Amino acid sequence: MASFKDSLPADLFDQTTLVSLASTLAILATAYLLSLQALDRTTPGSHRFLFIWHAFDALIHFFLEGSFLYHCFFSWIPLSSVSNPHALAPTAHNFLGYTNRAYGPQAGGDNPFAQLWMVYAKADRRWGGADLAVISLELLTVFVAGPLACLICYGISKKDPRTNILMIVIATMEIYGGFITFCPEWLTMNYNLDASNFMYKWVYLVFFNMLWVFIPFYAIWVAVKDINHAFAVRDKAASANKSK
């Protein structure tokens, strides 16, 4: 009988995988260091956490997901050069007007970012190619959610109460984006997903994606709580003025 270890992919913890995971930790460390520079000691713990989260969020969007978009639009190989085109991750038919090319990180060769995405594509093969739903979401993520996350960090550092509105907007985007990402897979019985081992299922698919669900819900809770407090203060002031 095969052991648990024998059932795992041979490259589950190869150098590319370890570097990819380390890059995420490096981005988190960068976000934390930014918080030390931008926030004073009176910043509430909830806002300090959300500053770190949105800085981390923006860096992930710009550098990692931005690199995914780059490879989707600029990295390609002719299908005629591939012995088994069916083994490739899907490229949408007539993508950018071509039917004889395979796009995405799978065509990025030795580029470190392409290799990083090919690690994740082991769990969700859509990220190895050029899936239209994924690309459409990532365009909004990189060019809208990323800049908004930066504005939120700036607003938190300046103690601007209007930042609460932006936090609700971007959190809603993240939650909606997560649903649109995985709902097609649920409807097709997880056709493109590989949950055959702990790393693919619980680390790549569940943990990394659930971060962008639970933390946005927390951001909404903090923002709504602060907005409700502002309304309560206003109503209290209005009542005091009427009683005079």
C-alpha positions as CSV (number, residue, x, y, z in Angstrom):
1,M,0.0,0.0,0.0
2,A,1.3,3.4,-1.0
3,S,2.2,5.7,2.0
4,F,0.9,9.2,2.4
5,K,4.3,10.6,1.5
6,D,4.3,8.6,-1.7
7,S,0.9,10.0,-2.7
8,L,2.2,13.6,-2.7
9,P,3.6,15.2,-5.8
10,A,7.4,15.1,-6.0
11,D,7.6,18.9,-6.6
12,L,5.3,19.8,-3.7
13,F,8.1,21.6,-1.8
14,D,10.6,22.3,-4.6
15,Q,12.7,25.5,-4.7
16,T,10.2,27.4,-6.8
17,T,7.3,26.6,-4.4
18,L,9.3,27.6,-1.4
19,V,10.5,30.9,-3.0
20,S,6.9,31.6,-4.0
21,L,5.6,31.1,-0.5
22,A,8.5,33.2,0.9
23,S,7.6,36.0,-1.5
24,T,4.2,36.3,0.1
25,L,5.8,36.4,3.6
26,A,8.2,39.1,2.3
27,I,5.3,41.2,1.1
28,L,3.5,40.8,4.5
29,A,6.7,41.9,6.2
30,T,7.0,45.0,3.9
31,A,3.4,45.9,4.8
32,Y,4.1,45.6,8.5
33,L,7.2,47.8,8.2
34,L,5.2,50.4,6.3
35,S,2.7,50.5,9.2
36,L,5.6,51.3,11.6
37,Q,6.6,54.2,9.5
38,A,3.1,55.6,8.6
39,L,1.1,55.1,11.9
40,D,1.6,56.8,15.2
41,R,1.2,55.1,18.6
42,T,-2.4,56.3,19.1
43,T,-3.7,54.4,16.1
44,P,-6.3,51.8,17.3
45,G,-5.3,48.2,16.9
46,S,-8.1,47.5,14.4
47,H,-7.0,50.3,12.1
48,R,-3.3,49.3,12.4
49,F,-4.3,45.7,11.4
50,L,-6.4,47.1,8.5
51,F,-3.5,49.3,7.4
52,I,-1.2,46.3,7.2
53,W,-3.9,44.3,5.4
54,H,-4.6,46.9,2.8
55,A,-0.8,47.6,2.2
56,F,-0.4,43.8,1.8
57,D,-3.4,43.7,-0.4
58,A,-2.1,46.5,-2.7
59,L,1.4,44.9,-3.0
60,I,-0.1,41.5,-3.9
61,H,-2.3,43.2,-6.5
62,F,0.4,45.2,-8.1
63,F,3.3,42.8,-8.1
64,L,1.9,39.3,-8.1
65,E,-1.5,39.7,-9.9
66,G,0.0,42.5,-12.1
67,S,2.6,40.0,-13.2
68,F,-0.2,37.5,-14.0
69,L,-1.9,40.0,-16.3
70,Y,1.4,40.8,-17.9
71,H,1.9,37.2,-18.9
72,C,-1.7,36.9,-20.0
73,F,-1.2,39.7,-22.5
74,F,2.4,39.4,-23.5
75,S,3.6,35.9,-23.0
76,W,2.6,33.3,-25.6
77,I,3.7,30.3,-27.5
78,P,2.5,29.0,-30.8
79,L,0.3,25.9,-30.4
80,S,2.1,24.3,-33.3
81,S,5.2,24.1,-31.1
82,V,3.4,22.1,-28.4
83,S,3.3,18.3,-28.9
84,N,0.1,18.0,-26.7
85,P,-1.9,21.3,-26.7
86,H,-4.6,19.6,-24.5
87,A,-2.1,19.5,-21.7
88,L,-1.9,23.2,-21.6
89,A,-4.0,25.4,-19.3
90,P,-6.9,26.9,-21.2
91,T,-6.5,30.0,-23.4
92,A,-9.9,31.6,-24.4
93,H,-10.8,31.0,-28.0
94,N,-9.8,34.0,-30.2
95,F,-8.1,35.7,-27.2
96,L,-6.6,39.0,-28.5
97,G,-7.7,37.9,-32.0
98,Y,-5.6,34.8,-32.1
99,T,-6.6,31.1,-32.3
100,N,-3.2,29.6,-32.7
101,R,-1.5,30.8,-29.5
102,A,-1.4,29.8,-25.9
103,Y,-1.1,32.7,-23.5
104,G,-0.4,33.1,-19.8
105,P,2.3,32.2,-17.3
106,Q,2.6,28.8,-19.0
107,A,4.3,30.6,-21.8
108,G,6.5,32.7,-19.5
109,G,9.5,30.3,-19.5
110,D,12.0,30.9,-16.7
111,N,10.5,34.2,-15.7
112,P,10.3,34.1,-11.8
113,F,6.7,35.5,-11.7
114,A,5.6,33.0,-14.4
115,Q,7.1,30.2,-12.4
116,L,5.3,31.5,-9.3
117,W,2.0,31.4,-11.0
118,M,2.7,27.9,-12.4
119,V,3.1,26.8,-8.8
120,Y,-0.4,28.1,-8.0
121,A,-1.8,26.7,-11.2
122,K,-1.0,23.2,-9.9
123,A,-4.1,23.7,-7.7
124,D,-6.1,25.9,-10.1
125,R,-5.0,25.4,-13.7
126,R,-6.9,28.5,-14.9
127,W,-4.0,30.6,-13.5
128,G,-1.6,28.9,-15.9
129,G,-3.4,30.1,-19.0
130,A,-5.6,33.0,-20.1
131,D,-9.1,32.4,-18.6
132,L,-11.4,35.3,-19.5
133,A,-13.3,35.4,-16.2
134,V,-10.0,35.4,-14.3
135,I,-8.4,38.1,-16.5
136,S,-11.5,40.3,-16.2
137,L,-11.5,40.1,-12.4
138,E,-7.7,40.7,-12.2
139,L,-8.0,43.8,-14.4
140,L,-10.4,45.3,-11.8
141,T,-8.2,44.0,-9.0
142,V,-4.9,45.5,-10.2
143,F,-6.2,48.8,-11.7
144,V,-9.0,49.6,-9.3
145,A,-8.7,47.6,-6.0
146,G,-4.9,48.2,-5.8
147,P,-5.1,52.0,-6.0
148,L,-8.1,52.0,-3.6
149,A,-6.1,50.0,-1.1
150,C,-3.3,52.6,-1.3
151,L,-5.9,55.4,-0.6
152,I,-7.2,53.4,2.4
153,C,-3.7,53.2,3.8
154,Y,-3.2,56.9,3.3
155,G,-6.6,57.7,4.9
156,I,-5.9,55.5,7.9
157,S,-2.5,57.2,8.4
158,K,-4.3,60.6,8.3
159,K,-7.2,59.4,10.5
160,D,-9.6,60.4,7.8
161,P,-13.1,59.1,8.7
162,R,-14.1,59.0,5.0
163,T,-11.7,56.0,4.7
164,N,-14.5,53.9,6.1
165,I,-16.5,54.3,2.9
166,L,-13.5,53.2,0.8
167,M,-13.0,50.2,3.0
168,I,-16.6,49.1,2.5
169,V,-16.2,49.5,-1.3
170,I,-13.0,47.5,-1.6
171,A,-14.2,44.8,0.8
172,T,-17.3,44.3,-1.2
173,M,-15.2,44.1,-4.4
174,E,-13.0,41.4,-2.8
175,I,-15.9,39.3,-1.5
176,Y,-17.7,39.6,-4.9
177,G,-14.5,38.7,-6.7
178,G,-14.0,35.6,-4.7
179,F,-17.5,34.4,-5.5
180,I,-17.1,35.1,-9.2
181,T,-13.8,33.3,-9.1
182,F,-15.0,30.0,-7.6
183,C,-18.7,29.9,-8.6
184,P,-17.9,28.7,-12.1
185,E,-15.8,25.9,-10.6
186,W,-18.6,24.9,-8.2
187,L,-21.0,24.7,-11.2
188,T,-18.6,22.5,-13.1
189,M,-17.7,20.2,-10.2
190,N,-14.3,21.9,-9.7
191,Y,-13.2,20.9,-13.2
192,N,-10.0,23.1,-13.1
193,L,-9.2,22.5,-9.4
194,D,-6.9,20.0,-7.8
195,A,-7.6,19.3,-4.2
196,S,-5.8,16.0,-4.0
197,N,-3.4,17.0,-1.2
198,F,-3.2,19.2,1.8
199,M,-1.0,21.9,0.1
200,Y,-3.2,22.4,-2.9
201,K,-6.5,22.2,-1.1
202,W,-6.0,23.9,2.3
203,V,-3.1,26.2,1.6
204,Y,-3.5,27.4,-2.0
205,L,-7.3,27.1,-2.5
206,V,-8.7,27.6,0.9
207,F,-6.3,29.6,3.0
208,F,-5.0,32.1,0.5
209,N,-8.5,32.7,-1.0
210,M,-10.4,32.8,2.3
211,L,-8.1,35.6,3.5
212,W,-9.8,37.8,0.9
213,V,-13.2,36.8,2.3
214,F,-12.9,36.9,6.1
215,I,-10.7,40.0,6.4
216,P,-12.9,42.1,4.1
217,F,-15.9,41.1,6.2
218,Y,-13.9,42.3,9.3
219,A,-13.1,45.5,7.4
220,I,-16.8,46.1,6.7
221,W,-17.6,45.5,10.4
222,V,-15.0,48.0,11.6
223,A,-16.1,50.6,9.1
224,V,-19.8,50.2,9.8
225,K,-19.2,50.4,13.5
226,D,-17.3,53.6,13.1
227,I,-20.0,55.1,10.8
228,N,-22.7,54.1,13.3
229,H,-20.8,55.8,16.1
230,A,-20.6,59.0,14.0
231,F,-24.4,58.9,13.5
232,A,-24.9,58.3,17.2
233,V,-22.7,61.3,18.1
234,R,-24.6,63.4,15.6
235,D,-28.0,62.4,16.9
236,K,-26.8,63.0,20.5
237,A,-25.7,66.5,19.5
238,A,-29.0,67.2,17.7
239,S,-30.9,66.1,20.8
240,A,-28.8,68.3,23.0
241,N,-29.5,71.3,20.8
242,K,-33.2,70.7,20.8
243,S,-33.3,70.6,24.6
244,K,-31.7,74.0,24.9
